[in-house]
Amino acid sequence: MNDERGLLFAVTFLRRDTIQESKRQMPKRVNTKQVHLILNGKAKGSDALRTGNLRQRAARHRIKIQVTKKPGDATRFVAKRDVSDLLITAGGDGTLNEVLHGLMDLPKCSRPALGIIPLGTANDFATGCNIPRDPEQALDLCLQGHPVSIDVGKANEHWFLNAASVGFGAEITATTPPELKRLLGHAAYTVMGAILATNVHHYRGKLTLPDGEISARGPVAIVCNGRQAGGIQVAPRARIDDGLLDVLVVRQIPPMALLAAARELQELSPHGEYISYQQTPWVEVYPEEAIPVNLDGEPMSFSSVRYEVVPRAIRLVVPADCPLLLSAN
């Protein structure tokens, strides 16, 4: 009797051990996703992206890739409304803007989460979000990260995710006194150089904000949802989930007022005489002549323009340490 009991115990123990070993050997279940990846045709030779794509497909993610060949392709690809859990844009700021236009043409309830693989030259928005520059790492983030609701900017009937700027991103001009670098530091010195480059052409007009107007010669504004434009951080307080646009307003700066303007650039007060900084849900610009605008890297021209924020319009996959999230700060 004791022998039978011992044998039964041994068989039970071995069966349990076998089951546990089988469980350890079974592959972990992967939360597979249906992915629509839109790739800028100029970047289709990316070896790192190709490697990452193969690895993610091996992990049973279903990835459909479409390659752009001409302007407007990315918007058209999104408009076809393929059933997908995740839409990924792989390219530069221009490709991202096209994809954004396609997303905003869809009903809000039909917009898939958006991921970004930065393959362009500037990649201003992705850089501001701390999205990895390495394509394989960025693809991993897209598929493993969690989307958050973010704001989108609107300029008349056009959409932007990062910034609408006039003349910013230029190289520091030779007229920028080098002693300003000691006063401002490198980052603000670079911004001042871009501001002085902006002052080459003096636009006349006015800006209208919820709490008043700004009228003067040379009122130029950079309107930001993100923080940087042309590789320069111009809106250090910007967040992509605060329901506000950050507006850096620059009036004409005479040579004798350069030091005062530099101090205002450090303070970023809404009441600066030459440089002021506002956070607002909307701003309207009325120049006396058509004014060129760089909208997320795309050149345009407006005779008048209303900028406004659309809160929590899309869902974006960003790193956990994204500095542009109000909720993370």
MARDRENKE-970962 format. One record per residue: residue in three letters; z, x, y of N, C-alpha, C in turn. Coordinates in steps of 0.2 Angstrom, whole numbers, padded with zeros to 4 digits, always signed. Layout:
<atoms>
ALAZXYZXYZXY
...
</atoms>
This chain:
<atoms>
MET+0000+0004-0006+0000+0000+0000+0000+0004+0006
ASN+0004+0009+0006+0004+0014+0012-0002+0018+0013
ASP-0006+0019+0007-0012+0023+0007-0017+0018+0011
GLU-0017+0011+0009-0022+0007+0012-0021+0006+0019
ARG-0015+0006+0021-0013+0005+0028-0015+0012+0032
GLY-0014+0018+0029-0016+0024+0032-0024+0024+0033
LEU-0028+0022+0028-0035+0022+0028-0037+0017+0033
LEU-0034+0011+0034-0036+0006+0039-0035+0009+0046
PHE-0029+0012+0047-0028+0015+0053-0033+0021+0055
ALA-0035+0025+0050-0040+0030+0052-0047+0027+0053
VAL-0049+0022+0050-0055+0019+0051-0055+0016+0058
THR-0050+0012+0060-0049+0009+0067-0049+0015+0072
PHE-0046+0020+0071-0045+0025+0076-0052+0029+0077
LEU-0056+0030+0072-0062+0033+0072-0067+0028+0075
ARG-0067+0022+0074-0071+0017+0077-0070+0017+0085
ARG-0064+0017+0087-0062+0016+0094-0065+0023+0097
ASP-0064+0029+0094-0066+0035+0097-0073+0035+0097
THR-0077+0032+0092-0084+0032+0093-0087+0028+0098
ILE-0084+0022+0099-0086+0018+0105-0085+0021+0112
GLN-0079+0024+0112-0077+0028+0119-0082+0033+0120
GLU-0084+0037+0115-0089+0043+0115-0096+0040+0117
SER-0098+0034+0114-0104+0031+0116-0104+0029+0123
LYS-0099+0026+0126-0098+0024+0133-0099+0030+0137
ARG-0096+0036+0135-0097+0042+0139-0104+0044+0140
GLN-0108+0043+0134-0115+0046+0134-0120+0041+0137
MET-0118+0035+0138-0122+0030+0141-0123+0032+0148
PRO-0130+0032+0151-0131+0033+0158-0127+0028+0162
LYS-0125+0030+0168-0122+0026+0173-0127+0021+0176
ARG-0125+0015+0177-0129+0010+0179-0131+0011+0187
VAL-0137+0011+0188-0139+0013+0195-0140+0006+0199
ASN-0138+0006+0205-0140+0000+0209-0147+0001+0212
THR-0152-0001+0208-0159+0000+0210-0161-0004+0216
LYS-0165-0002+0219-0168-0005+0225-0175-0006+0225
GLN-0178-0011+0228-0185-0012+0229-0186-0009+0236
VAL-0190-0003+0237-0191+0001+0243-0198+0001+0245
HIS-0199-0001+0252-0206+0000+0255-0205+0006+0260
LEU-0209+0011+0258-0209+0017+0262-0216+0018+0266
ILE-0215+0018+0273-0221+0019+0277-0221+0026+0279
LEU-0226+0030+0277-0227+0037+0279-0233+0038+0284
ASN-0231+0042+0289-0236+0044+0294-0241+0049+0290
GLY-0247+0047+0291-0253+0051+0287-0253+0058+0289
LYS-0250+0060+0294-0250+0067+0296-0245+0071+0292
ALA-0240+0068+0289-0234+0071+0286-0235+0070+0279
LYS-0240+0067+0276-0240+0066+0269-0240+0072+0264
GLY-0241+0078+0267-0240+0084+0263-0233+0086+0262
SER-0228+0083+0264-0221+0085+0263-0219+0086+0256
ASP-0218+0092+0254-0216+0094+0247-0209+0091+0246
ALA-0204+0092+0251-0197+0090+0250-0197+0082+0249
LEU-0201+0078+0253-0201+0071+0252-0204+0069+0245
ARG-0209+0073+0243-0212+0071+0236-0207+0072+0231
THR-0203+0078+0231-0198+0079+0226-0193+0074+0226
GLY-0191+0072+0232-0185+0067+0233-0188+0060+0230
ASN-0194+0059+0232-0197+0052+0229-0197+0052+0221
LEU-0199+0058+0218-0199+0058+0211-0192+0057+0208
ARG-0187+0061+0211-0181+0060+0209-0178+0053+0209
GLN-0179+0050+0215-0176+0043+0216-0180+0038+0211
ARG-0186+0039+0210-0190+0035+0205-0187+0036+0198
ALA-0185+0042+0197-0182+0043+0190-0175+0040+0190
ALA-0172+0039+0195-0166+0035+0196-0167+0027+0196
ARG-0173+0025+0194-0175+0018+0193-0176+0014+0200
HIS-0176+0018+0206-0178+0014+0212-0185+0013+0212
ARG-0187+0007+0214-0194+0005+0214-0197+0007+0221
ILE-0201+0012+0222-0203+0014+0229-0211+0013+0230
LYS-0212+0009+0234-0219+0008+0236-0221+0012+0242
ILE-0226+0016+0242-0228+0020+0248-0234+0018+0251
GLN-0234+0017+0258-0241+0016+0261-0241+0021+0267
VAL-0247+0024+0267-0249+0029+0272-0253+0027+0278
THR-0250+0028+0284-0254+0026+0290-0260+0031+0291
LYS-0265+0028+0294-0271+0032+0295-0273+0031+0302
LYS-0271+0026+0306-0273+0025+0313-0267+0021+0316
PRO-0267+0021+0323-0262+0018+0327-0261+0010+0325
GLY-0255+0008+0324-0255+0001+0323-0254-0001+0315
ASP-0256+0004+0311-0255+0003+0304-0248+0001+0302
ALA-0243+0005+0304-0236+0004+0302-0234-0003+0304
THR-0236-0006+0310-0234-0012+0311-0237-0017+0307
ARG-0243-0016+0305-0247-0021+0301-0244-0021+0294
PHE-0242-0015+0291-0239-0014+0285-0232-0018+0284
VAL-0228-0018+0289-0222-0022+0289-0223-0029+0290
ALA-0229-0031+0294-0230-0038+0295-0232-0042+0288
LYS-0234-0038+0283-0236-0041+0277-0230-0044+0273
ARG-0224-0042+0275-0218-0045+0273-0217-0044+0265
ASP-0219-0038+0263-0217-0037+0255-0210-0038+0254
VAL-0209-0040+0248-0202-0042+0246-0198-0035+0245
SER-0194-0033+0249-0190-0026+0248-0183-0027+0250
ASP-0179-0023+0247-0172-0022+0250-0171-0017+0256
LEU-0176-0013+0256-0175-0007+0261-0182-0005+0263
LEU-0183-0004+0270-0189-0002+0273-0188+0005+0276
ILE-0192+0010+0274-0191+0017+0276-0197+0019+0280
THR-0195+0022+0286-0201+0025+0290-0200+0032+0290
ALA-0206+0035+0288-0206+0043+0287-0211+0045+0292
GLY-0209+0048+0297-0213+0051+0303-0209+0052+0309
GLY-0212+0052+0315-0209+0054+0321-0207+0047+0325
ASP-0205+0048+0331-0203+0043+0335-0208+0037+0336
GLY-0214+0039+0336-0220+0034+0337-0220+0030+0331
THR-0220+0033+0325-0220+0029+0319-0214+0024+0318
LEU-0208+0027+0320-0202+0023+0320-0203+0017+0325
ASN-0206+0018+0331-0207+0012+0336-0212+0007+0333
GLU-0217+0009+0329-0222+0004+0326-0218+0000+0321
VAL-0214+0003+0317-0211+0000+0312-0206-0005+0315
LEU-0203-0003+0320-0198-0008+0324-0202-0014+0326
HIS-0208-0013+0329-0212-0019+0332-0213-0024+0326
GLY-0215-0021+0320-0216-0025+0314-0210-0029+0312
LEU-0204-0025+0312-0198-0029+0310-0196-0034+0315
MET-0197-0033+0321-0195-0038+0326-0200-0044+0326
ASP-0205-0043+0323-0210-0049+0323-0208-0054+0317
LEU-0204-0051+0313-0201-0055+0307-0195-0059+0309
PRO-0194-0065+0306-0188-0069+0307-0182-0064+0306
LYS-0176-0065+0309-0171-0060+0308-0168-0061+0301
CYS-0168-0066+0298-0166-0067+0291-0170-0063+0286
SER-0176-0062+0288-0181-0059+0284-0182-0051+0285
ARG-0178-0048+0289-0179-0041+0291-0175-0037+0286
PRO-0178-0033+0282-0175-0028+0277-0171-0023+0281
ALA-0166-0020+0278-0163-0014+0281-0168-0009+0282
LEU-0166-0005+0287-0171+0001+0289-0168+0008+0288
GLY-0172+0012+0285-0170+0019+0284-0175+0024+0287
ILE-0172+0030+0289-0177+0034+0293-0177+0041+0290
ILE-0183+0043+0289-0184+0050+0287-0188+0054+0292
PRO-0185+0058+0296-0188+0061+0302-0192+0067+0301
LEU-0199+0065+0302-0204+0070+0300-0208+0072+0307
GLY-0206+0070+0312-0210+0071+0319-0207+0078+0322
THR-0210+0078+0328-0208+0084+0332-0201+0083+0336
ALA-0200+0078+0339-0194+0077+0343-0189+0074+0339
ASN-0190+0068+0336-0185+0064+0332-0179+0063+0336
ASP-0180+0061+0342-0174+0060+0346-0169+0055+0344
PHE-0171+0049+0341-0166+0044+0339-0163+0046+0333
ALA-0166+0049+0328-0163+0051+0322-0158+0057+0323
THR-0160+0062+0327-0156+0067+0329-0149+0065+0332
GLY-0150+0060+0336-0144+0057+0340-0139+0053+0335
CYS-0142+0051+0329-0138+0047+0324-0136+0052+0319
ASN-0137+0059+0319-0135+0064+0314-0139+0062+0307
ILE-0145+0059+0307-0148+0059+0301-0151+0065+0299
PRO-0151+0068+0293-0153+0074+0291-0160+0075+0292
ARG-0162+0082+0295-0169+0083+0296-0172+0085+0289
ASP-0169+0087+0284-0172+0088+0278-0174+0082+0274
PRO-0180+0081+0273-0183+0075+0270-0180+0072+0264
GLU-0178+0077+0259-0175+0075+0253-0168+0072+0254
GLN-0164+0075+0259-0157+0073+0261-0158+0066+0264
ALA-0163+0066+0269-0163+0059+0272-0165+0054+0268
LEU-0169+0055+0263-0171+0050+0258-0165+0048+0254
ASP-0161+0053+0252-0154+0051+0248-0150+0047+0253
LEU-0149+0048+0259-0145+0044+0264-0148+0037+0264
CYS-0155+0036+0264-0158+0029+0265-0156+0025+0259
LEU-0156+0028+0253-0155+0025+0247-0147+0024+0245
GLN-0143+0028+0247-0136+0028+0245-0132+0026+0251
GLY-0134+0026+0257-0130+0024+0263-0129+0017+0264
HIS-0125+0015+0268-0124+0007+0270-0127+0006+0276
PRO-0131+0000+0277-0134-0002+0283-0128-0005+0288
VAL-0129-0004+0294-0125-0007+0299-0129-0011+0304
SER-0127-0016+0307-0131-0019+0312-0131-0016+0319
ILE-0137-0015+0322-0137-0011+0328-0141-0015+0333
ASP-0141-0013+0339-0145-0016+0345-0152-0013+0345
VAL-0156-0017+0349-0163-0015+0350-0164-0017+0357
GLY-0168-0012+0361-0170-0013+0368-0177-0016+0368
LYS-0177-0020+0374-0184-0024+0375-0186-0022+0382
ALA-0192-0020+0383-0196-0019+0389-0201-0024+0390
ASN-0200-0029+0394-0205-0034+0394-0206-0037+0387
GLU-0212-0036+0384-0213-0039+0378-0214-0033+0372
HIS-0211-0027+0374-0211-0021+0370-0204-0020+0368
TRP-0204-0017+0362-0197-0015+0359-0196-0008+0359
PHE-0190-0006+0360-0188+0001+0359-0181+0002+0356
LEU-0181+0007+0352-0174+0009+0348-0170+0014+0352
ASN-0174+0019+0355-0170+0025+0358-0170+0024+0366
ALA-0176+0025+0369-0176+0026+0376-0182+0024+0379
ALA-0182+0022+0386-0188+0021+0390-0187+0026+0396
SER-0191+0031+0397-0190+0036+0402-0196+0037+0406
VAL-0195+0040+0412-0200+0041+0417-0199+0049+0419
GLY-0204+0053+0416-0204+0060+0418-0198+0065+0415
PHE-0194+0062+0411-0189+0066+0408-0191+0070+0402
GLY-0188+0075+0400-0190+0079+0395-0195+0085+0397
ALA-0196+0086+0403-0200+0091+0406-0196+0098+0405
GLU-0199+0103+0405-0196+0110+0405-0192+0111+0412
ILE-0187+0115+0412-0184+0116+0418-0189+0120+0423
THR-0189+0117+0429-0194+0120+0434-0191+0127+0437
ALA-0196+0131+0440-0194+0137+0443-0189+0136+0449
THR-0189+0130+0452-0185+0129+0458-0178+0127+0456
THR-0176+0127+0450-0169+0125+0448-0165+0131+0449
PRO-0160+0132+0453-0156+0138+0454-0152+0139+0448
PRO-0153+0146+0446-0149+0148+0440-0142+0147+0440
GLU-0139+0147+0446-0132+0147+0447-0129+0140+0445
LEU-0134+0135+0445-0131+0129+0443-0129+0129+0435
LYS-0132+0133+0432-0130+0133+0424-0123+0135+0424
ARG-0120+0140+0428-0113+0141+0428-0109+0135+0429
LEU-0111+0131+0434-0108+0126+0436-0108+0120+0431
LEU-0114+0119+0429-0114+0113+0424-0114+0114+0417
GLY-0115+0120+0415-0116+0121+0408-0123+0120+0405
HIS-0125+0122+0399-0132+0122+0397-0135+0115+0397
ALA-0131+0110+0394-0134+0104+0393-0135+0100+0399
ALA-0130+0100+0404-0131+0097+0410-0136+0100+0414
TYR-0137+0107+0414-0142+0111+0418-0149+0109+0415
THR-0150+0108+0409-0156+0106+0406-0158+0099+0409
VAL-0153+0094+0409-0154+0088+0412-0156+0088+0419
MET-0153+0092+0423-0154+0093+0430-0162+0096+0431
GLY-0164+0100+0427-0170+0103+0427-0176+0097+0426
ALA-0174+0093+0421-0179+0087+0420-0179+0083+0426
ILE-0173+0082+0429-0172+0077+0435-0176+0080+0441
LEU-0176+0086+0442-0180+0089+0447-0187+0089+0446
ALA-0189+0089+0440-0196+0089+0438-0198+0081+0439
THR-0194+0077+0438-0196+0070+0440-0197+0069+0447
ASN-0193+0072+0451-0194+0071+0459-0200+0074+0461
VAL-0205+0077+0457-0211+0079+0460-0215+0073+0463
HIS-0215+0067+0460-0218+0061+0462-0213+0057+0464
HIS-0213+0055+0471-0208+0050+0474-0210+0043+0473
TYR-0207+0039+0469-0209+0032+0468-0204+0028+0473
ARG-0207+0023+0476-0203+0018+0480-0202+0012+0476
GLY-0197+0009+0477-0195+0002+0474-0188+0001+0473
LYS-0186-0004+0469-0179-0006+0468-0178-0007+0461
LEU-0171-0006+0459-0169-0008+0453-0164-0014+0454
THR-0164-0019+0450-0160-0025+0450-0155-0025+0444
LEU-0149-0025+0445-0144-0025+0440-0139-0031+0440
PRO-0135-0033+0435-0131-0039+0436-0126-0039+0442
ASP-0124-0033+0444-0120-0032+0450-0123-0030+0456
GLY-0129-0030+0457-0132-0028+0463-0139-0025+0463
GLU-0141-0022+0468-0148-0019+0468-0147-0011+0471
ILE-0152-0007+0469-0153-0001+0471-0160+0000+0474
SER-0160+0001+0480-0167+0002+0484-0167+0009+0487
ALA-0172+0013+0486-0172+0019+0490-0179+0022+0488
ARG-0181+0028+0491-0187+0032+0489-0185+0036+0483
GLY-0189+0035+0478-0188+0039+0472-0183+0036+0467
PRO-0182+0030+0467-0177+0027+0461-0181+0027+0455
VAL-0179+0032+0450-0181+0032+0444-0176+0032+0439
ALA-0177+0028+0434-0172+0026+0429-0174+0028+0422
ILE-0169+0031+0418-0170+0031+0411-0166+0027+0407
VAL-0168+0022+0403-0165+0017+0400-0164+0018+0393
CYS-0157+0019+0391-0156+0021+0384-0152+0016+0380
ASN-0155+0016+0374-0151+0013+0368-0147+0019+0364
GLY-0151+0024+0363-0149+0030+0360-0146+0035+0366
ARG-0145+0041+0364-0142+0046+0369-0147+0051+0372
GLN-0153+0053+0368-0157+0058+0371-0164+0056+0371
ALA-0168+0060+0375-0175+0059+0376-0178+0066+0378
GLY-0183+0067+0374-0187+0073+0375-0182+0079+0373
GLY-0178+0078+0368-0173+0083+0366-0167+0085+0370
ILE-0167+0080+0375-0161+0081+0380-0156+0075+0380
GLN-0150+0077+0379-0145+0071+0380-0144+0069+0387
VAL-0146+0063+0388-0146+0060+0395-0141+0054+0396
ALA-0139+0051+0390-0134+0046+0390-0128+0047+0385
PRO-0124+0051+0387-0118+0053+0383-0114+0048+0381
ARG-0114+0042+0384-0109+0037+0383-0112+0031+0379
ALA-0119+0032+0377-0122+0027+0374-0120+0025+0366
ARG-0120+0019+0365-0119+0017+0358-0124+0012+0356
ILE-0126+0012+0349-0131+0007+0347-0129+0001+0345
ASP-0122+0000+0345-0119-0007+0343-0114-0010+0348
ASP-0115-0008+0355-0111-0010+0360-0113-0016+0364
GLY-0120-0018+0363-0123-0024+0367-0124-0022+0374
LEU-0125-0015+0375-0127-0013+0382-0132-0008+0382
LEU-0136-0007+0387-0140-0001+0388-0137+0003+0393
ASP-0138+0010+0392-0136+0015+0397-0141+0017+0402
VAL-0140+0016+0408-0145+0018+0413-0143+0023+0418
LEU-0147+0029+0417-0146+0034+0422-0151+0034+0428
VAL-0149+0032+0434-0153+0031+0440-0153+0037+0444
VAL-0159+0039+0446-0160+0045+0450-0164+0044+0456
ARG-0161+0045+0462-0164+0044+0468-0167+0051+0470
GLN-0171+0051+0476-0174+0057+0478-0168+0062+0480
ILE-0169+0068+0478-0164+0073+0479-0166+0078+0484
PRO-0164+0078+0490-0166+0084+0495-0163+0090+0493
PRO-0167+0096+0495-0164+0102+0493-0157+0104+0495
MET-0155+0101+0501-0148+0102+0503-0143+0098+0499
ALA-0145+0093+0495-0140+0089+0492-0140+0091+0484
LEU-0143+0097+0482-0143+0098+0475-0136+0099+0472
LEU-0132+0102+0476-0125+0103+0473-0121+0097+0472
ALA-0122+0092+0477-0119+0086+0477-0121+0082+0471
ALA-0128+0082+0470-0131+0079+0464-0129+0082+0458
ALA-0128+0088+0457-0125+0091+0451-0118+0089+0450
ARG-0114+0088+0455-0107+0085+0454-0108+0078+0451
GLU-0112+0074+0454-0113+0067+0452-0115+0067+0444
LEU-0119+0072+0442-0122+0072+0435-0116+0073+0431
GLN-0111+0077+0433-0105+0078+0429-0101+0072+0428
GLU-0100+0069+0434-0095+0063+0434-0098+0057+0431
LEU-0105+0056+0432-0108+0050+0429-0105+0043+0431
SER-0104+0043+0438-0101+0037+0441-0107+0032+0442
PRO-0105+0025+0442-0110+0020+0444-0111+0020+0452
HIS-0107+0024+0456-0108+0024+0463-0111+0030+0466
GLY-0114+0035+0462-0116+0041+0465-0122+0040+0470
GLU-0122+0044+0475-0127+0043+0480-0134+0045+0478
TYR-0135+0050+0473-0141+0053+0471-0142+0051+0463
ILE-0137+0052+0460-0137+0051+0452-0131+0046+0450
SER-0133+0040+0447-0128+0036+0445-0129+0034+0438
TYR-0124+0031+0435-0124+0029+0428-0121+0023+0427
GLN-0125+0018+0424-0123+0011+0423-0123+0009+0415
GLN-0119+0005+0413-0119+0002+0407-0120-0006+0408
THR-0126-0008+0405-0127-0015+0407-0131-0019+0402
PRO-0131-0025+0401-0135-0029+0396-0143-0029+0398
TRP-0144-0028+0405-0151-0029+0407-0152-0025+0414
VAL-0158-0023+0415-0160-0020+0422-0167-0021+0423
GLU-0169-0023+0429-0176-0024+0431-0178-0019+0436
VAL-0184-0017+0435-0187-0011+0439-0193-0014+0443
TYR-0193-0014+0450-0199-0016+0454-0202-0010+0458
PRO-0206-0006+0455-0209-0001+0459-0215-0004+0464
GLU-0216+0000+0469-0222-0002+0474-0229+0000+0471
GLU-0229+0004+0466-0235+0005+0462-0233+0005+0455
ALA-0238+0005+0451-0238+0005+0443-0234+0012+0441
ILE-0229+0011+0437-0225+0017+0436-0226+0019+0428
PRO-0227+0025+0427-0228+0027+0419-0222+0027+0416
VAL-0221+0025+0410-0215+0025+0406-0217+0027+0399
ASN-0212+0031+0397-0212+0034+0390-0207+0030+0386
LEU-0210+0025+0381-0206+0021+0377-0206+0023+0370
ASP-0200+0026+0368-0199+0029+0362-0205+0034+0360
GLY-0207+0038+0365-0213+0043+0364-0220+0040+0365
GLU-0220+0033+0366-0227+0030+0367-0228+0029+0375
PRO-0233+0032+0378-0235+0031+0385-0237+0024+0387
MET-0234+0022+0392-0236+0015+0395-0236+0015+0402
SER-0238+0009+0405-0237+0009+0412-0235+0002+0414
PHE-0231+0001+0419-0228-0006+0421-0229-0006+0428
SER-0231-0012+0431-0230-0014+0438-0223-0016+0439
SER-0220-0019+0435-0213-0021+0435-0211-0022+0428
VAL-0204-0021+0427-0202-0022+0420-0195-0024+0420
ARG-0193-0028+0415-0186-0030+0414-0184-0027+0407
TYR-0179-0023+0407-0176-0020+0401-0170-0024+0399
GLU-0169-0026+0393-0163-0030+0391-0162-0028+0384
VAL-0156-0029+0382-0153-0027+0375-0153-0033+0371
VAL-0155-0033+0364-0155-0038+0360-0149-0036+0355
PRO-0143-0038+0355-0138-0036+0351-0139-0037+0343
ARG-0137-0032+0339-0137-0033+0332-0143-0036+0329
ALA-0149-0033+0332-0155-0036+0330-0158-0034+0323
ILE-0156-0028+0321-0158-0025+0314-0152-0022+0311
ARG-0153-0020+0305-0149-0016+0301-0152-0009+0299
LEU-0148-0004+0301-0150+0003+0300-0145+0007+0296
VAL-0148+0011+0291-0144+0015+0287-0143+0022+0291
VAL-0136+0023+0292-0135+0029+0296-0129+0033+0292
PRO-0128+0039+0294-0122+0043+0291-0116+0040+0293
ALA-0110+0041+0289-0104+0039+0290-0101+0042+0297
ASP-0104+0048+0299-0101+0051+0305-0106+0050+0311
CYS-0110+0045+0310-0115+0043+0316-0111+0043+0322
PRO-0112+0047+0327-0108+0047+0334-0110+0041+0338
LEU-0116+0037+0337-0118+0032+0341-0115+0025+0339
LEU-0111+0025+0335-0108+0019+0333-0101+0018+0336
LEU-0100+0012+0340-0094+0010+0343-0089+0009+0338
SER-0090+0006+0332-0085+0005+0327-0083+0011+0324
ALA-0087+0017+0324-0085+0023+0321-0081+0027+0326
ASN-0080+0025+0332-0077+0029+0337-0071+0026+0340
</atoms>
